[in-house]
Amino acid sequence: MTGNMHGLHRKKGEEREEHDFYATHPSAIPPLLKVLGWENGGKFIWECAAGRGHLSEPLQIYGHTVISTDLIDRGYGVGGVDFLQPTAYDNLGFDAVITNPPYSAALQFVEKSIQIAPIACHFLNIRFLESATRRKFFEKHPPRYVCVFSERIPSSKNGLFPKNESSAVCYAWFIWERDFTGRPEIIWI
């Protein structure tokens, strides 16, 4: 068996989920909001890879206004919105973009997110810290925080979370503040 980037093991030759749809368990949101100091709501957020609402719903429960879009219409939010292309949403004045982007396009999602909003929060495999291409990006746009989960957060193929499933992958919230130029701070959550 070989592991994929999203926490599920797959058998050799098994295909990745179409469009990299691996949903994040809603339990990833409360620790993020605590780090941001946003537990009391009131922020305007774009979840641009919303899938079936696994991140959008808890953000709304905490009192945030969330625009939920996705490239694919999965029956939640607005489907058919390609975040990486110019959209009608780009200039709405969001406080943050909060998402679990498709890993295959994660860097492009981050790049656009920090143009769209002053705060960009991306749920990513800790291995996102690796690679020469991303290192060059980090030198120019370092994350303000890398919030590493001390317990594994499930990420599930098709948004289905089987009982007792745990992740084999370490995830973190990578948080960019648009004008931050210092050294990233690592936080364990």
Secondary structure, DSSP 8 states (H G I E B T S, - for coil): -EE-TTS-EE-TT----GGG-EEE-GGGHHHHHHHHT-TT---EEEETT-TTTTTHHHHHHTT-EEEEEESS--SSSEES--TTS--TTTTS--SEEEE---GGGHHHHHHHHHHH-SEEEEEEEGGGG-SHHHHHHHHHS--SEEEE-SS---EEETT---TT---SS-EEEEEEETT--S--EEEE-
